[in-house]
């Protein structure tokens, strides 16, 4: 059904094949997959009296299962209680990068990036303007990356290209543009420049001309974009789509629920069937206040739909939902089936499939996205002064090892915290872990942001007690 609907919708054939594929996935994520279908669901015949297939009708019910799975996984990834902290051997670097995370609102940025990248990939764009850092999420639908031949993990350039109407270009201030025409908009990021090109009419064969007034020379020495691939299983440009295995089942759910709604409407207003000969030629009107009078050999019935069929469809939809969530590692938890006490560990067991999905996304958007973005900030500081926390950010080694420390999936209960604290205290007293490791382990639960300061206070209190 997904392929049939995609053929009806159509795409811009001037774009690469990956752009067409991602545009279809984006429609599923946004809930606009059916918007271009020509008929409403209740339309059974067209103007010529021909039957309208279901694939050409817009479902009256849209469940949004794919969007729900993506939002649940992103909530476990970058929500307020799940955002990672920066760790480094240099405490000053930790403080500076933590200020970058806070002032740059990277928490909200990474949530937006993970939502947008669920279709396959996303790009994070960094700019340094008047000493301040600015970060932007770029959808990769119209972006084409080019990797360096001698360093396949580094970008050589990123090109943005899409079709735009002439009227939109006129609104942006472009001169000598036909408002009724269609143009290609294009710009390109390189290690030294952000190049804008003059709009090119669609179908024209002329060469690209650089727009000198809009182009910017950043001179960073690297392309200021981090390309993030969503999940393993894609290609060298895009990762696997988070919800692709569930699309067909989600469409089936939408149509089945629409059919149930249609049946309930028919049951509320059943069709009248009159068996000839009727008593008169006047119009028959259904209703409690209008008696139907037929002849001795005539008959009148209301064609109703029984409730058994509706119940069967609901059970079928419930089963489809289970299968779809299982295929994409969504949340299929049911608290009524949990046989252990409600705690952080119990919640993890309930949502094990969703945690597996979020764990894979941590690699893509944590180490492959946020961590690379912070390393890019350190590299940009070698070229420009960057103001963070009200002062100029110190110079650090751009190759200094940086890691991310992720919090636990669910807050621990009081009993969980007690058991963990006893285990850590036992290990520390036995000399199997250091006091610093013990404080780091408990840091997220106790809202300890500065481990060194906490250790200093502990030593001070020990001296005072002695």
C-alpha positions in Angstrom: 0.0 0.0 0.0 2.9 2.4 0.8 4.3 2.0 -2.7 0.9 2.4 -4.3 0.3 5.7 -2.4 3.8 6.9 -3.2 3.1 6.5 -6.9 -0.1 8.5 -6.7 1.6 11.3 -4.7 4.7 11.5 -7.0 7.9 13.4 -6.2 10.2 16.0 -7.8 12.2 13.9 -10.4 14.9 16.5 -10.6 16.1 15.5 -7.1 18.4 12.5 -6.3 16.7 9.1 -5.6 17.6 9.4 -1.9 15.7 12.7 -1.7 12.6 11.1 -3.2 12.8 8.3 -0.6 13.4 10.6 2.3 10.5 12.9 1.2 8.1 9.9 1.4 9.4 9.0 4.9 9.1 12.7 6.0 5.4 12.6 4.9 4.9 9.5 7.1 6.6 11.2 10.1 4.6 14.5 9.6 1.3 12.7 9.1 0.8 14.2 5.6 1.2 11.0 3.6 -2.5 11.0 2.5 -2.9 14.7 2.0 -2.5 14.5 -1.8 -4.9 11.6 -2.4 -7.8 12.8 -4.5 -10.8 11.4 -2.7 -12.2 11.4 0.9 -12.6 8.0 2.5 -16.4 8.1 2.3 -16.3 8.6 -1.5 -17.1 5.3 -3.1 -17.8 6.4 -6.7 -16.4 9.2 -8.8 -18.3 11.5 -11.0 -18.5 8.8 -13.8 -19.9 6.3 -11.4 -16.7 4.2 -11.3 -15.6 2.5 -8.1 -12.7 4.4 -6.2 -10.0 2.0 -4.8 -9.1 2.4 -1.2 -5.5 3.4 -2.1 -6.9 6.6 -3.7 -8.9 7.6 -0.6 -7.7 9.6 2.4 -8.3 7.6 5.6 -10.6 9.4 8.1 -8.5 8.0 11.0 -4.8 8.6 11.3 -3.1 6.8 14.2 0.4 8.2 13.9 2.2 5.1 15.2 5.5 5.9 13.5 5.6 9.4 15.0 4.8 8.0 18.4 7.8 5.5 18.2 10.2 8.3 17.2 9.1 10.7 19.9 9.3 8.0 22.6 12.8 7.0 21.5 14.0 10.7 21.4 12.5 11.3 24.8 14.8 8.6 26.2 17.7 10.1 24.3 17.9 13.8 24.9 15.1 14.9 27.3 15.9 17.0 30.3 16.6 13.9 32.5 18.5 12.0 29.9 20.9 14.5 28.4 24.6 13.4 28.8 27.3 15.3 30.6 30.7 16.1 29.2 33.8 14.4 30.7 37.4 15.3 30.1 40.7 15.2 31.9 40.9 19.0 32.0 38.2 20.5 34.4 38.5 23.8 32.6 37.5 22.2 29.3 34.6 20.5 31.0 33.3 23.8 32.3 33.8 25.6 29.0 32.0 22.9 27.0 29.2 22.6 29.5 28.7 26.4 29.1 28.6 25.8 25.3 25.9 23.2 25.8 23.9 25.5 28.0 24.2 28.7 26.1 23.8 27.0 22.7 20.7 25.2 23.9 22.1 22.0 22.5 19.5 20.0 24.5 16.7 21.3 22.4 18.9 21.3 19.3 19.7 17.6 19.6 16.0 16.7 20.2 15.1 18.5 17.0 18.0 16.8 15.2 17.0 13.3 16.4 13.4 13.9 15.3 14.4 15.2 11.9 17.1 12.5 11.4 14.7 9.6 12.1 14.1 9.5 8.3 17.7 8.6 7.6 20.1 11.5 8.4 20.4 15.0 9.6 23.1 17.8 9.5 24.2 20.1 12.4 25.5 23.5 11.2 27.8 25.6 13.4 28.5 29.3 12.9 30.7 31.8 14.7 29.2 35.3 14.4 30.8 38.1 16.3 32.4 35.7 18.8 29.2 33.8 19.5 28.3 30.3 18.6 25.1 29.5 16.7 23.9 26.0 15.9 21.2 25.0 13.3 19.6 21.7 12.4 19.5 21.2 8.6 17.2 18.6 7.0 19.2 16.6 4.6 16.4 16.1 2.0 18.1 18.7 -0.3 21.7 18.2 0.9 24.4 16.2 -0.8 27.6 15.5 1.1 31.0 14.9 -0.5 33.7 13.1 1.5 37.4 13.5 1.3 39.2 10.8 -0.6 42.1 10.6 1.9 39.8 10.9 5.0 36.4 9.3 4.3 35.1 10.4 7.7 35.7 14.1 6.9 33.5 16.3 4.7 35.0 18.0 1.7 31.8 19.9 0.9 28.1 19.9 1.4 25.8 21.1 -1.4 22.2 22.3 -0.9 19.9 22.3 -4.1 16.2 22.5 -4.5 13.5 23.8 -6.7 11.9 27.2 -5.8 9.3 29.5 -7.4 10.3 32.8 -8.8 7.9 34.7 -6.6 9.7 33.4 -3.5 13.0 34.6 -4.8 11.5 38.0 -5.5 10.4 38.2 -1.8 14.0 37.3 -0.8 15.3 40.3 -2.7 16.7 38.6 -5.8 16.7 41.0 -8.8 15.9 40.1 -12.5 13.7 37.1 -11.5 10.5 36.0 -13.3 7.9 35.6 -10.6 6.1 33.0 -12.7 9.2 31.0 -13.4 10.8 28.0 -11.6 14.4 28.1 -10.5 17.1 26.0 -8.8 18.4 27.4 -5.6 21.9 26.2 -4.7 24.6 26.9 -2.1 27.7 25.0 -1.0 29.7 24.7 2.2 33.5 24.2 1.8 36.4 24.3 4.4 36.8 28.0 3.7 33.6 29.4 2.3 29.8 29.3 2.4 29.1 29.8 -1.3 25.7 31.1 -2.6 25.0 30.8 -6.3 22.7 32.9 -8.5 19.3 31.1 -9.0 19.4 29.1 -12.2 16.2 28.7 -14.3 15.0 25.1 -14.4 16.0 23.5 -17.7 18.8 26.1 -18.4 22.2 24.8 -19.3 24.3 27.8 -18.2 27.1 27.4 -15.6 26.6 28.3 -11.9 27.5 31.9 -11.0 28.7 32.7 -7.4 26.6 35.3 -5.6 29.3 37.5 -4.1 26.9 39.6 -2.0 25.5 36.6 -0.1 28.5 34.3 0.0 30.5 34.2 3.3 34.1 33.3 3.9 34.4 31.6 7.3 38.0 30.3 6.9 37.6 27.6 9.6 39.7 25.1 7.7 36.9 22.5 7.8 33.3 22.2 6.7 31.3 23.5 9.7 28.7 20.7 9.4 28.3 17.5 11.3 26.6 14.8 9.2 24.7 12.3 11.4 23.5 9.0 10.1 20.5 7.7 11.9 20.8 4.0 12.5 23.1 1.2 11.2 21.9 -0.5 8.0 21.8 2.4 5.6 24.5 3.5 3.1 27.5 5.9 3.3 25.1 8.9 3.2 22.0 8.0 5.1 21.4 5.6 7.9 18.4 3.3 8.3 15.0 4.9 8.9 13.7 4.4 12.5 10.2 3.5 11.5 10.5 2.0 8.0 9.5 -1.6 9.0 6.3 -0.3 10.5 5.0 1.9 7.7 2.9 -0.7 5.8 1.4 -1.9 9.1 0.6 1.7 10.2 -1.2 2.4 6.9 -3.2 -0.8 7.3 -4.2 0.3 10.8 -5.3 3.7 9.5 -7.5 2.1 6.8 -9.0 -0.6 9.1 -9.9 2.0 11.7 -11.4 4.2 9.0 -13.5 1.2 7.8 -14.7 0.6 11.4 -15.7 4.3 11.7 -17.5 4.1 8.4 -19.4 1.0 9.5 -20.4 2.7 12.8 -21.8 5.6 10.8 -23.7 3.2 8.6 -25.1 1.5 11.7 -26.3 4.8 13.0 -28.1 5.6 9.7 -28.8 2.2 8.0 -29.8 1.9 4.4 -33.5 1.4 3.7 -34.5 -1.6 1.5 -38.0 -1.8 0.1 -39.2 -4.9 -1.6 -41.6 -4.2 -4.4 -44.5 -3.7 -4.9 -44.6 -0.6 -2.7 -47.8 1.0 -1.6 -47.3 4.3 -3.4 -44.9 6.2 -5.6 -44.2 9.0 -3.0 -40.8 9.3 -1.4 -40.1 7.0 1.5 -38.7 8.8 4.6 -37.0 6.9 7.4 -37.7 7.8 11.0 -39.8 7.0 14.1 -42.4 9.6 13.1 -42.8 8.3 9.5 -44.5 4.9 9.1 -43.6 2.9 6.0 -46.7 1.6 4.3 -46.3 -1.2 1.8 -48.7 -3.5 0.0 -49.6 -7.0 1.1 -46.8 -8.5 -1.0 -44.2 -5.8 -0.2 -41.6 -5.6 2.5 -39.2 -3.0 4.0 -36.0 -3.6 5.9 -33.0 -1.6 7.3 -29.6 -2.9 6.2 -27.6 -2.8 9.4 -24.0 -3.9 10.2 -23.6 -6.1 13.3 -21.2 -5.3 16.1 -19.3 -8.5 15.7 -17.4 -7.3 12.6 -16.4 -4.1 14.4 -15.0 -6.0 17.4 -13.1 -8.3 15.1 -11.5 -5.3 13.3 -10.5 -3.7 16.6 -8.8 -7.0 17.7 -7.1 -7.1 14.4 -5.8 -3.5 14.7 -4.6 -4.3 18.2 -2.6 -7.2 16.9 -1.2 -5.1 14.0 -0.1 -2.5 16.5 1.8 -5.1 18.5 3.5 -6.4 15.4 4.4 -2.8 14.2 5.9 -1.8 17.6 7.8 -5.0 17.8 9.3 -4.5 14.3 10.7 -1.1 15.2 11.5 -1.8 18.9 8.7 0.5 20.1 7.2 0.6 23.6 4.8 -2.4 24.0 4.7 -2.2 27.8 1.6 -3.0 29.8 1.9 -2.2 33.5 -0.9 -4.7 34.2 1.4 -7.6 33.1 4.4 -6.6 35.2 5.0 -9.0 38.0 7.7 -7.1 39.9 7.6 -4.0 42.1 7.5 -0.7 40.2 11.1 0.7 40.2 13.6 2.0 37.8 14.7 -1.5 36.9 11.1 -2.6 36.5 10.5 0.2 34.0 13.6 -0.8 32.0 12.2 -4.3 31.8 8.9 -3.0 30.6 10.4 -0.9 27.9 13.4 -3.1 26.9 12.7 -2.9 23.2 12.5 0.9 23.3 15.7 1.1 25.3 17.5 -1.0 22.7 16.4 1.5 20.1 17.5 4.5 22.2 20.8 2.8 23.0 21.6 2.6 19.2 20.6 6.2 18.8 23.0 7.2 21.5 25.8 6.0 19.3 24.5 7.9 16.3 23.5 11.2 17.9 25.8 11.1 20.9 29.3 10.0 19.7 28.4 10.7 16.0 26.6 14.0 16.6 27.0 15.9 19.8 30.6 14.8 20.5 31.7 15.8 17.0 30.0 19.1 17.4 31.9 19.9 20.6 35.2 18.9 19.0 34.3 21.3 16.2 33.9 24.0 18.7 37.4 23.4 20.1 38.8 23.5 16.5 37.0 26.7 15.8 38.4 28.3 18.9 41.9 27.9 17.4 40.8 30.3 14.6 38.5 32.8 16.4 37.8 34.1 19.9 34.6 32.6 21.2 32.7 34.1 24.1 31.1 31.6 26.4 29.8 32.3 29.9 30.5 36.0 29.6 34.2 35.6 28.9 36.5 34.5 26.1 36.8 30.7 26.0 40.3 29.5 26.8 42.4 27.7 24.2 42.4 24.0 24.5 44.0 21.2 22.6 41.5 20.5 19.8 42.4 16.8 20.0 41.9 16.5 23.8 39.9 13.3 24.6 36.2 14.1 25.3 33.6 11.6 26.4 29.9 11.7 27.2 28.5 10.3 30.4 24.9 9.2 30.0 22.5 9.0 32.9 20.5 5.9 33.7 17.3 5.3 31.6 14.8 5.7 34.5 15.2 7.4 37.9 16.0 4.9 40.6 13.5 4.3 43.4 14.5 4.9 47.1 15.2 1.2 47.4 17.3 1.2 44.2 19.4 4.1 45.5 20.0 2.5 48.9 21.2 -0.8 47.3 23.5 1.0 44.9 24.9 3.3 47.6 25.7 0.3 49.8 27.4 -1.5 46.9 29.5 1.5 46.0 30.5 2.1 49.6 31.5 -1.6 50.0 33.7 -1.4 46.8 35.2 1.9 47.9 36.0 0.7 51.5 37.5 -2.5 50.0 39.8 -0.4 47.8 38.4 -1.8 44.6 37.3 1.7 43.3 38.5 5.2 44.1 36.5 7.8 45.9 36.4 9.9 42.8 34.9 7.0 40.8 32.3 6.6 43.6 31.3 10.2 43.4 31.1 10.1 39.6 28.9 7.1 39.8 26.5 8.8 42.2 26.8 12.2 40.6 23.8 12.0 38.3 21.5 10.9 41.0 22.6 13.5 43.5 22.8 16.4 40.9 26.6 16.7 41.4 28.0 18.7 38.4 31.5 19.4 39.7 33.2 16.2 40.9 36.4 17.9 41.9 34.6 20.5 44.1 32.6 17.7 45.7 35.7 15.7 46.6 37.3 18.9 48.0 34.2 19.4 50.3 34.4 15.8 51.4 38.1 16.1 52.3 37.3 19.3 54.1 34.6 17.7 56.2 36.8 14.8 57.0 39.5 17.2 58.3 36.9 19.0 60.3 35.6 15.8 61.9 39.1 14.7 62.8 
